[in-house]
Amino acid sequence: MDAVVVEGDRPGSARYEPFGPSANYHTAGFEHTVDRERTYLIAVYEPADRTGPAGVSIGSAESFTPTEYLTVPFDLLELHLWEGQSPLVVVGPLLLTVVAGLGAVRRRWQESWEHKQLRATLSGAGLLLLGSGVNTAVQTSVALGRTGPTAGVLVTTVFIVVPLVGGSWVLARALGPTCPLTPRRRLGLALTGVATLLTWGGFIVGPLVLIGVAGVPSRASSR
């Protein structure tokens, strides 16, 4: 067997990952043309015996299967926990947003309303969207605290604003004076569902609910 040693060099500042968002130190890189199928072993070690999480990315192109794309929001939670963040920081903003939102919905709720099931479904989806937007905003602040200002945050802003705006719009429809599924409202729910799905909002559940509600028969939505 052959062996190649690649010495790492920790840069002075972390690099911002806009789609995560996260902050990472790119310490080493190595290119090798794979001429035949074989097993490669990669060992990461620290000569000074310091500890910390280390990640290895393999390959030159990034792609996702549909299943992998849908699980990205949950993989990001696992990533932030792997970074060493407290679970309160990783999921706390989401939980606080949803709990506070449920309290606000309860105060606005009126027993005389029609379409109660529809309103409750839309309220849940809207709160998930808001919670994911707040969660991403908190993680962006954590990452920028390590990297400093960077242009990459403009990309992350899309992943924050779209779920927040979409969630606010859905909640406004759910808690409005009337809540019929008119053709115009169905179109709005479908577009919001697609936009938030593309930006990983609502942990995928929220967007799928909106898309499903947009296509539900009128008879079922009238309850």
Buried (B, 14 or more C-beta within 10 A) or exposed (E): EEEEEEEBEEEEEBBBBBBBBBBBBEEEEEEEEEEEEEEEEEEEEEEEEEEEEEEEEEEEEEEEEEEEBBBBBEEBBEBBBEBEBEEEBBBBBBEBBBEBBEEBBEEBBEEEBEBEEBBEBBBBBBBBBBBBBBBBBBBBEBBBEBBEEBEBBEBBBBBBBBBBBBBBBBBEBBBEEEBEBEEEBBEBBBBBBBBBBEBBBBBBBBBBBBBBBBEBEEEEBEE
